[in-house]
């Protein structure tokens, strides 16, 4: 695992993003955590683990973590025990699916929770490559959110937090659009339960990310492949946990937190990070003209302290040239925090449109099989200016 200070250098920064905001509100954050009961859903993923650590180190009364990944949950516990140790509060993990009856049973036991944070998501643009994975993405990103909000409301929690994405702002892919639709349902539910969320950048070296793939390729002595024309904002794992916790505890109803754009947060190319990454490890990046050349010359080049790289122009479905955190139609508060902006929302939602989405998805699933086009049509109805970027090529076709 690469430490955060090294990651900062790789993504082109020299200091953490949210230190000033966390320090300014630390007393309030610590007091709120110490007097509260927390449930973290999807807590074994990269962001979920970061959020869990931020809560744990402030010594909550109760911290329960739910995730379907039994192995990642075991690693979460080992990591916490090996670094932060123990707390007097009730810290437990549950290897269950938040969409199933076991989760419903968990929500009915004990004294309930003050704060429920949902970090579960299908986050990859590649998830739209087939209609079946796409439906699973809708199930996780939208339908499970609706279910867990209702379970939270019934049990009388103070707050529900659900993570969104920068890709929800002017979405061009189905993943970003699914999160934008999720935000619409959040606005509806905010009439009965206080809700906040956060849109943020790519979490550098998070599980399954391209940067995490650099680690995998290096360990396996394989070529590194990356686009040279796609620019992204990056934050560290700890920064993702801090932003989520700040939004959950300090956000007002319907607030969407996002990192402010500043000299400390710049768009960065994947190919540039790959170059810095290899140089930090003592290798000179060697640009190959094709995937075949990179594969065929890997052993030869690595022996010479050169690493085969294939950098290319992106042409896969759903890839945006750059990311943005908000649209020109959204109202912003950029004064409350130093490095965090807040999108302020009114309780506006289209009940007819939301009901149509729910009934249409149910009808599509009832057919037992379905096509991607009918889901894309539904998304276009939900988001009239949805600029879906379909090229017929997907990331699974890349090295």
Secondary structure, 3 states (H helix, E strand, C coil): CCCHHHHHHHCCCCCCCCHHHHHHCHHHHHHHHHCCEEEEECCCCHHHHHHHHHHHCCCCCEEEEECCCHHHHHHHHHHHHHHCCCCCCEEEEECCCCCCHHHHHHHHCCCCCCEEEECCCCCCHHHHCCHHHHHHHHHHHHHHHHHHHHHHHHCCCCEEEEECCHHHCCCCCHHHHHHHHHHHHHHHHCCCCCEEEECCCEECCCCCCHHHHHHHHHHCCCCEEEECCCEECEECHHHHHHHHHHHHHHCCCCCEEEECCECCECCEEHHHHHHHHHHHCCCEEEECCCHHHHHHCHHHHHHCCEEEEEEECCCCCCCCCCCCCCCCCCEEECCCCCCEEEEECCCCCCHHHHHHHHHHHHHHHHCCCCCHHHHHHHHHHHCCCCCCCCCCCCHHHCC
